Amino acid sequence: MPVAVQGPEFAFHGGVLCIRTRLRQMRIRWGAQPLAEERAHGGPWRVFRPAFRLLAPDGRLGAPLDGEAVPERHEAYAAFRETVPEETARLTERFGSHQWSLMWLAERYPPAADLARSNPVLAYCLANNDAFLPGLTRPVIRAAVEQAAGRQRMILAWLGFPGTEAMVKLFRKIPPEIVSPETLRMLRETVNADSAVPRLLGHRERIGAGVLQLVIDRKLIPYVTPALLQDVAGREEEQARAPTADRLLDVLLQANCMAERPRVRPFRSVRKVQETHDRVAALFLREQRRPGGRRRRDPAPDPAEMAALEPPERPFRQRPRQGGRDREAARAPVRAPRRAPPARPAPVRRVRRSFPPPPVAGTPDIVPITDLKSLRQEGRTQNNCIASYESLIRERGYYVYRVLKPERATLSVYRGPGGGWYLGELRAARNRAVSNETAAKVQRWLSRSRVSL
């Protein structure tokens, strides 16, 4: 039976933020000589750049959750913030991860601070330039200092984005709260692959999480229209989160898992996405309840692989000339060509039934689902579509848990940009909402595992 594992420990003393987890120790200090170091227990200290969040806006830090096991985390981070100049904190606190390099640049290099005031997201990209230029040989900070005083469109071009004034304006519309190096790297891939995307985004007065997620996910782009973006952009619930993009991704995941794949067309409204989601979910659940469970549709064969398997064309046989030896050769019986030995059949790939280890240790009441059979059973028992998350779990971006108390529910968590795990969905049977007591218990359990704010 799973048991609770003690979460990270936090302390602040001598001007140093100290964090201890099961596998490593970290010490982080600001001041005249900022330094962040980490080590495995008993190993040597080494310098690192924290990816997790160190600062949060005033009023966003909040008080410890009722019954939280690590209230000292809030005290330690609050004490660390006191050591950071207010202007530096103000320029960096809105970003949810990877703040360290931008803190250093904004405090010690005035052109970088000016860039962070005029175009915060571009300054964030510049400070984390190794996420966009993996082959860079210079240190990250030195490379950022060399570029910070240049024109913004030149900085964009250096980072691999289109170096245009339109792209500069587009970056100014993106709120810092919804970005990470990963999402911005995906945005770069999208705008470079499709010149229509910058125009679509350029017409938006603001770019919230809902609009951004629809255009950066290459799986979703074929089903997105300007009308859908306009509908999403005008909804308040789509500013900090992306519910429509999540529903559309659910539709595609469920459709790909079905033996008879329903046809999915581009969407022109949020309402149509919701209707299609409900229809496909009903079909998916119906297939789940069939005897023997669902059947995975065979994937389409790769054209290159098919070409390799097909026998070469028989060369055109010239008709022999009717004279001399050629006539005799024509009368001679034609000997059948030797047959090549039969090709050895390709090995059958077996689907791995087990999942990667759970990212957060379970408890007797919150149990990780660690194999495909249990995931399918959870979907049938709770009458939901959680079985379609199989690919996301194998990609290590999501994980699913079975909640037993205070009430029966299904929980999904997702990996955040700073490496921590956050609440995705928490639903009772038939996708009903859970009680406040259940939600609070799950949040406390998940909060214990995180290093970040």
N, C-alpha and C positions, 0 to 999 in steps of 0.2 A: 504494500500500500504506500502511495506517495506520502512523504513527510515534508513539513515546512523546512526550508533552508534559510538560515539567517542571512539577511540582506546586507548591503554595504554599510560600513560604519563611517561616520563623519566627525570631524573635529576641526577647530580653528584655534591655533595658538602660535604666538611669536610671529604673527603676520603671515602664516602659512595655512592654506586650506589642505587638510589631510583627508584622504579617502582610502579606505581599505576594503577590498572585496575578497572573495574566496580565492582568487587566483593572483591578484596583484595589489600593489600599493602605489598611491600617487600623492605627490605634494606639489602644490601650485601656489606661487606667490606673485604679487604685483609690486609696484614701487619703482625705485630707481633701476633695478635690474630684474625685470620680469623673467620668471623661470618656471617651467613645467617639467617635472621628472616622474618617471615611473619605473617600477621594477617588479619582477616576479618575486615571490616570497623567498628571501635569502639570496637573491641575485644582485648584480650591480645596478646602480641607478643609471638611467639613460634619459636624454632629453626627448620630449615628444610634444606634439601639438594637440591639445584636447579637442576632440570633435564634439563632445557633449556640451550642452548649454551651461554657461557660467553666470550669465546675467539675465535678468528679466525686468520688464518695466515696473515702476512703483505701482503697487496695488495688484500686480499680476502674480506676485510670489505667493500671496495668500497665507493663511494659517495652516498648520498641520491638520490633516484629516483626523476626525475623531477616532481614537484608538490606534493611530498610526504608530508603527514600531520604531520609526526613525525620525522623531521630531527634531533631533539635533541637526538633520540635514538643512532645514530652514534656517536655523541659527547660524550654522557654519557658512552657508552661502550669503546670508545677510551680512555677516562680519567681513567676508571677502569683498563684497561690494563696497563697503566703506573704504577700502584701500584703493579703489579705482576712481580717478577723477570723474566728476559728474559729466563733463562734456564727452569724455571717452565712452562712458556708460551709455549716454543718451544716443550716441551714433551707432552703437552696436547691439543694444539690448533687445531690439525688435526681432533679430534673427534667431531662429529656433535652434541653430547648431553652428559649429565651425566659426565661432566668434574670435578665437584667440589671435589669429593673424591680423584681422581687421582692427582689433583693440590695439595691437602693437603699432600698426601703421598710422591709425588715426591720432594716436598720442604723440608719436615721435617724428612724423613727416607731414608738415602742413599741407602740401598739395594733395596728399591722400585724404586728409580730413576735409578739405574743400570738395573733393570728389564724393566723399560719403555724404556731405550735406546736399549736393546738387543731384546726385544719382546714386542712391544707397546700394541698389542691387548690383550696379556695375562695379562699385568699389568692393563689394563682397566677392564678386567673381575675381577681381584682380588680386585680392588678398589671398584667395584660395586657387591661384592660377595652376597649381600642379594637378588639380582635378580636371583641367581642360587641356593641359600640355604635359602629358605623362612622360615625354622624352626630354623634358627640360633638365639641363645639367646644372644650372645655377641654383643657389638657394632660393626658396620661395620668396622670402622677404626682399632679398636683393633684387630679384627680377621685378617684383611689384614696385619697388622704389624707382627703378629705371623707367618704368612706364607711366607712373602716376601723374606726372606733370604734362603728359601729352594730350592731344585732342581725344575726346571720348570715342569718336568713331574709329580712331586709330587703335585705341585700346581694345575695342570690340574686334577689330580685324586681327589683332595680335592673338586674341583668345580664340579665334576661329569662327566668330560670328560675322554676318554681313556687316561690313564697315560703312554703314549709311546713317544719315541723320534720322531717317525713319526708325531705324533700330534703336538709336539713342533715345528717341521719344518713347518708343515702346517700353524700354527698360524702366523709364521713369514712372510708368503706369502700374508697375508690378509692386505690390506691397511686400516689404521684407519678411513679414510673418509667414508667407506661404512658400518661400523658396528654400532650396538646399542646393549644394553642388550637383547632386544627382538630377534634380528636376531641371536645373539650368543647362546641364549637359544634354538632357533629352530635348530641351527647347532648341538648343543649337543644332542638333541632328535634324529636327523637324523643319526649321526655317531654311536650312541649307538644302534639304531634299525637296521642298515644295515652296516655290516662291509666292504662292497664293496665301500661305499662312501669315506672313507679316502683314499683308493687306487686310486679312480678316481681323487680326488683332488690332491693327492700327485704327480701325473704325470704332473700337470700343472706348468709352470714356474711362472705364476702369477695368482692370483685369483681376478678377477674383480667382480663388482656388478652383471653382467649378469650370470656368473658361479655360484656365491654364491646363488643367488635367485632361480636358477633352482634346486639346491640340498637341500635347507633348507625347501622348501615348499612341504609338504608331498603329496599334491594334484597333484603336477607336476612330482614327481619322477618316477611314472610308465611310463611316456612318454619321458623320457630323456635317451639318449644313450651316450656312450663315444665319438662317432663321433660328436654328437651335441655339447657336451661340448668343444671339440677341435675347432669346428667352431666358437662358441661364444667367446672362450678365445682369439682368434686371431683378434677380431674386436675391434677397438678403441672405437666405440660408446657404447660398452658393459662394459667399465671399470668403469664409474661413475654411469651409470644407467643400467636398465635391460629391454630393449625393447622386446627381444625375450621371456623372462619369462612373461611379461605383455601380449603379444599376445597369448601365450599358455594358460594363465589363462582366457583370453577372450574367446578362443575357448571352454574351458570346461564350463564356465558360460553360454554361449549361448546354447551349446549342452544340458545342464541340464534343460534349460527352454523350450526346444522344445518338441512338442507332439511326433514327430518321430525323435528320437535322432540319429544323424549321428555317424558312427563308427569312433573312433579316435585311431590311432595306434602310437607306439613310433616313434620319429622323429630322423633323422640322419643329418639334416642340417637346417640352419636358413631359407634357401629358402623354404624348405618344410613346415616349420611352417607358413611362410607368406602365401604360397599358400593355406594351409588348413584354415588359419584364414579368408582369403578372401572368400573361398568357403562356410564355415559355416556361415559367416556374411551374405552372399547373401541369404542362406536358411532361416536364422533367420528373416531377413527383409521381405522376401516373406511371411513367416508365420504371421508376425506382420500385414501385410496388408490385411490378410484374413478378411472377414466379421465376426464381433464379436471379433476381436483381437486374440491374441495367446491363446492357451490352455496349461495349465501346465500339464506336464506328471505326472501321479500318481507315487509317490515314491514306490520303491520295499518294500514289507512288511518285518518287522523285524522277523527273524526266531523264536526268543523267544516268541514274541507276537503271532505268528501263532500257535506255540505249545500250548500256553495257551488257545487259542480259539478252538482248535480241540477237539472233544469229546474223552474221553478215549476209548481204544479198549474194545469190549465186551468180557468178560472172556469166556474161552472155556467151553461149557456146557457138563458135563459128561453124557454119555448115561446111563439111569437107568437100574439096574439089573432086569431081567425078572423073578421075583418070589415074592410071598407073597404080602406084602404091596407095594413093589416096582412096581409089575405088575399093581395093582390097581391105583397107583399114575400115572403110565404111561398112563392108559386109561382115566384118568380124564382130562377134558379140561384144556388146558394151559391158565392161566389168563395172559393177557397182563400186562407187568410191567407198573407201574405208570410213566407217563411222567413228567419229571422235568419241572418246569415252564420255559417259554421261557426267554432266557437271555436278559437283558436290552441292547439295542444297545449302542455301545460306542458313547460318544458325538462327534459331528463333529467339528473339529478344523477350525475355521474361520481365514482366512488370514487377518492380520491387514493391513488395507489400508493406514493408516497414518505412517509416518516415525518419527524417533526421531527429536527433534528440531534441526534446522540448527546450526552448530558450529560457523559460522561467519554470523553476521547479514547482510541481503541483502540491496540493494539500489533500487531506482526506475528502474535502468537499469540492475541490476544483482539480479535476483529473485530466491530464493531457491525453489526447487521442493520438496514438503513436503508430497506427497502421491503417491501411486502406479499408480492411474489413470493418474495423470499428468506426471509421468515418462514415461509411455507407450505412451502417447500422444506426448511427446517431441521426442521420438524415431521415431514415424511415421512422425511427421512434419519435422524433420531434416534429416530423412532417415539415421539414425545411430542405433547402437546397445546398446544405453545407458540403455535400459530397463533391460538388463542382469545384471546391477549393483545392482539390488534390494537387494540381500543377503549381499553384501558388505556395503550397506547403513545401513541395519538393524544391522549389526555387529559394527557399529559406527566407521568404519575405512575410509569410503569414504562419500562424499556428492556431490550432483549434483545441478547445478544452470542453469537458463535460462538467457542468455545474450541478451539484446534487443538493446543496442547501444554501440558503433558506428555502429555495424552490428550484425545481428542475429547469435548466436553461442550457443553451449552447452559446459558447463564448469564442470569438475570434480575436486575436491580437495581431498587430502588424509591427514591423521593424521601422522605427523612426530614423531620420537622417543622422542623428547623433549616436545611433547604435542601441538606444533604449527601445523597450517594447511598450506599445500603447493599446488602449482599448479600441477595437474595431467595431464589432457588433456584439450585443448581448441580448438574446431573445429567448422567450419561453416557447412552448410548443405552438406550432402554427404561426410563428413569427409575432406572437403577442409581446407586448411590452412587459418587462419585469418590474418588480416592486422596487421602491427606493432602498429598502434594506438590502436586497440582493445586489443592486448596483453599487452601493457604498462598500459592501464587503469585497466585491471584485476589485474596485478601485484601490482599496487599501492593500490588498494582496499584490496587485500589479505595481503599486507605488513603492513597495518595499524592495523590489528588485532593481530599481533604477538608480543610476549614479547621477543622472542629469536632473536639473530643476523640473 
